[in-house]
Amino acid sequence: METTINITLPEDFYTLCSIYQIKPEVFVQNFIDQVSFPSFYSNPTGSNRWVTFCFLNFLDLEESKYEVNEDLESQYLNLFSDAIRYNHDVNPEDMVQSVKAGREIMKQWLKAVLTERTKYITDNL
């Protein structure tokens, strides 16, 4: 999926990018590429978890502004956690299988969320 976004670059960020000759869009794309619940939970000691921590911090600060079905969230986070734990216990070296299982649950979660969000449309037919 691609999208076009307009963002304001704060002075500190712009200055750092300039010093290190980093294109802001390259940095932002790299950041976005690393946001992953499956990878985050499959590798609890990995150094690639910081970006997802930023996402979780955003949720912690801003979640009240968004409509989140907490029952679905809890249900799927539990399924997610159980699947990751199972795959990690069966073969702790096989992160690929753990991430794959996590992605499947994320797809199911998204489907359930979309079904819930469209319910108001179909309920009035």
Residue, then its C-alpha position, 0 to 999 in steps of 0.5 A: m500500500e502506498t500513500t502520500i503524506n505531508i508532514t512538518l519536519p521539526e528543526d531538530f529532526y531536519t538538522l540531524c538529517s542534514i548533518y548525516q545526509i539522510k533524506p527524511e523520507v528514507f528515514v521515515q520509510n525505514f522507521i515505518d518498515q520496522v513497526s511490527f507486532p509479530s517481530f516485536y513479540s517474536n524477538p523479545t531481546g531484539s534491538n529492532r523493537w524500539v520502533t514498535f515501542c514508539f508505536l505502543n507509546f503513541l497508542d498509550l498517549e493517543e488511543s482515547k482519540y480513536e475508536v478501538n474495540e477493547d474486547l476485540e483488542s484483548q481477544y486478539l492480543n491474547l491469541f497473538s501472545d499464545a501463538i507467539r509463545y507456542n512457536h517460541d517454545v516449540n522452536p526458539e530459533d525459528m523466528v520466521q515461523s513465529v512472525k508468520a503465525g503472528r501475521e496470520i492472527m493480525k490478518q484475522w484481527l483486522k478482518a474482525v475489526l473491519t467487520e465490527r466497523t461496518k456493522y452499523i451499515t448493515d444493521n440498518l438495512 
